[in-house]
Every structure is written in C-alpha cells, then in structure tokens.
C-alpha cells in the first residue's frame, strides 16, 4: 500500500520554520517576562519566579485582561507585553505550519504536482535516480521507492516529493498520477521491476494525451535486445512512448562523441592502410558497451573493419556469452579476446606490443574496471609501456576523489553518472531533430520508389515509431560526424568564426565514399540487431536482401545511400550547423 504522508522531514523551508518558531518563542518569553516583572507589586523572594508562570501563559496565547489593564500604567511594560503577544502568535503559527509540513507536507506536495501534471516521476532511489533528481529538479520530480532512509532523504532537496511504496504497483503510480507526467524513469536496481513499471505506466496512460515519455533502464544487454526484437512495449493504440536505455551505453556514446576522443582521432583517408584499433581492458558492462558502440560507429573512409582486442581474466567465458548475444559480430569487426590479467607486467608489455606499430593501427586503450582505484593504477602503469601518441581512456565512475586528480593529457576519464544521466543527454533535441529528419527522408524515399507497404513499421510517423527504429535513426545521426571527418570537413555552429570555406555540397567522389561508409554502417547495425541475408525482405524475421557488399547492391539501392550523403549539408544547416573544409 503506497503512502507518503509520514516521510521524514527534509531540509529547506521546514528547517527555517522550526528556527523561526523557536526564535519567536524566545522573544515572546523574554518580552513577557520583562513586562510582568515591571507590573509585579510583590516584594518577596518569589518575585523573580512569578513572571515565569505568566510568561508561559503568554506563550500559550492566554493573557488575563487584568494583566494588560494593570500594565496600562506602565508604558514600557505594556509595550513589552504587546510585543510578546505578537511573537507568541507568530511562534504558534509557524509551529503549526512546520508540523503540517512535517506530517502532511510531502503528501500535499505530491498531490499538487499530480494535479498540475507534466511532472517527472522517478521510480527507484539508487545512484541513477539521485543524479536524475539533480538534472530534473526544475521539473517537479516525484520519487517512488520501497523505502527511503532518512540519511538518503537529506541528499534530496525540497524540490522532490517522496512516495514510499512499490514502484511497479499500479497504486503507487496512480498516487503519483503517472498518466499526467511528462517523463517517467524506471531506474530501480532490478531490470524485471523496471519492465513491470513500464507495463503499468502504459496501462495507466491509456491512449489519450497527454502521455508520459517512459524511459526504462535495462542493464542486461540480452534482455534489452530481446525486448526490442519482440517489440514488447510497442502500442498499436497510441500509447506512451517507451525508450529503453542503459547508462553504460550512454557513457560509451558520449565518449566517442567528445572532441578529440573519437576512434578516428587522426584523419583516415580512402587509401589509408591503417585500421582503427580499440583495446578494451575489462569486459564488464562498461567494456561491453564500448565494444558494441565501436562496432556501430567504427566505419571509416578506408572501409577497413575496426580491430577490437578485449583483455579480461575471464575472457573466454565472457566471449561465449557475448557471441551468443551477437552471433554476427565477426562480420562487423575484427575481434580478439585474450584471457589475461592486465595488472601483470607481462600483460602490460603485451598491450604495448599491440599498439606499437603506428603504420598499421590507430590505437586507443580503454580501461573499464568497476574499481576506480585499480583502473587508475593500471592507467599510470601503461603510460611507460604504450607509445606516446596512443590515448588512454579511463573509466572513473565517481565525481569526487580520484576524478579530481590532475592526470597526464594522455589519460582522459569517462563514465561518470553525471555525464550518463545529464539532462542535455536525455533531452538532446539536436540529435532527435536530426534523427527525425533522417526518418522523414527515409519515408519519402521509400514512398517515391514505390516500395512502401502498409505493414512496414519503419514508415510510421515519428511519434508512432518503435524504440528500435528511433534508435536506428539516432545511430545514423551520430555517424554523421565520422562522415564529415572522412571528407576532411568539420561542422561548427552558425555564426562562429572559422577560416575554412563553407561546404554546401560534397564533390561526387566524396558522395560515393560517404555512401559506401553509410552502407557499411547500416549493415553493422543490422547484423548487431540479429538480421540476416535473404532474397526477400522479411521484417518480422529480420531478413533483408541488402546485407551484401557495396559492389553487389543494385543501382537503385546504392542510390539511396548516395542520396543520404547528398542531403547531409542541408540537414546540418537546418539544425543550425555549417560544414567547413
């Protein structure tokens, strides 16, 4: 049964109400004591104690009229008693408000936000939820969790309303008025509970607007892939949009998007003999996210497969699990799994050897240990064993402590909860705008070619598009920056100074090169999603006739990729960017 009225007090207005009430009570007692002392006619040893009783009556809002009449002859005594009366009322009033907020304030705040609607609901109160609270504190957040410890509540400022209960129960979600929320985050530590929260939210929201945007954190990559493959959260009746996410995938995406942190941190030409190589040390959830992200974006002008080397103490077992999840992984990258202990000197020498030949590889080393201290120690050790131009990306999950160390330029950190849960990432209107433009271009191209079919779910409008197809368009948008670097270009915001000439369109040879890159990226995306080649397209069974090398594509299909490359300058221009060479 959900309840929240008895939640412990939070800092903020309640603290100041208590302070003011006590201060007003003290002023009342002092003023009333001074007044009663002046009007007291007794000359006994008990004279010093008698005003205490009268002052207590004053504090309890009870003052005999004869006392005021008696004080009339003493102007100072009368003034003191009037001041005491005022502060007695103020003390009682603020005390009453503080008690109401103490026992009913959380309930009142939650009800008010539910009635207004367009609030943000956060189901769970773990590390992800705490960071989301900071990012969405202006969006009237409501937190639902089984239990909320007093020490944890102290970390949450007065902007959050708390609801103690089962986040996956319909009762708790109804109490938070989930149907009228703008965002609903399912971020408990249990993937199953998060799925249950999303299902309950869909049922509560129905098909009438406004509807919440439901964001579900799924840690298990296999579960996430299965949910997408079987379209578990798809709604044919206009239900709320459900987006699955993972903080590890978010961190990996942001790492490869940061300036000078890309896998192709040096330009790769069409005839470049070098392969991009990523050495991942530690193959937990973060390591796996980096590997899959590199497989998605690692498609460059020379069309060489990226080379990925995984080093882990249990590499063979983890490799079997990973390859079962991605059976076509070897069609996308040149992957090697080495069962070694990276903390042993001989393994560190091996890592140096893997990155030694600058004429064959453009290498990056990524350390993804769950233990920050171990990761930092290994990063320092590799500085002397890896050639100086090879960057070392170090995962540090915490903001404080180790992240505040001044590290050498070669070592750059990533993977903090702050970055993975940043509001800018969740509400990335620019990325979504470009992804939406790509989707509209796809719809238009398919209709113009005469290949549109009524059951093709990829041709639905953006607001009705399934989560996996939205993610597909976002991946295509993310790869735009790789294509620009392949063409020797870069993009800047309009109005910013840049000495290079503006590029309004690509040269024919550049269009051809970018089209080949896009086809290779698209095939990697499909293979990682479990698609296979077939003579005829079968979307439910993930079959496609276009999963063939560029040279085997028919002219019409190849032209789609060329058209995609040609629209990039206009697409970026509409998003507020300029391409410069």
Buried (B, 14 or more C-beta within 10 A) or exposed (E): EBBBBEBBBBEBEBEEBBEBBBBBBEBBBBBBBBBBBBBBEEEEEEEEEBBEEBBEBBBEEEBEEEBBEBBEEBEEBBBBBBBBBBBBEBBBBBBEBBBEBBEBBBBEBBBEBBEEBEBBBBBBBEBBBBBBBBBBBEBBBBBBBBEBEEEBBEBBEBBBBBBBBBBBBBEBBBBBBBBBBBBBBBBBBBBEBBBBBBBBBBEBBEEEEEBBBBBBBBBBBEBBBBBBEEBBBBBEEEBBBBBBBBBBBBBBBBBBEEEEBBBBBEEBEBEBEBBBBBBBBBBBBBBBBBBBBBBBBBBBBBBBBBBBBBBBBEBEEBBEEBBEBBEBBEBBBEBBBBBBEBBEEEBBEBBBEBBBEEEEBBBBBBBBBEEBEBBBBBBBBBEEBBEEEBBBBBBBBBEEEBBEEEBEEBBBBBBBBEBBBBBEBBBBEEBBBBBBBBBEBBBEBBEEEEEEEEEEBBBEEBEEBBBBBBBBBBBBBBBBBBBBBBBEBBBBEEEEEEEEEEBEBBEEEBBBBBBBBBBBBBBBBBBBBBBBEEEEBEEEEBBBBBBBEBEEBEEEBBBBBBEBBBBBBEBBBEBEBBBBE
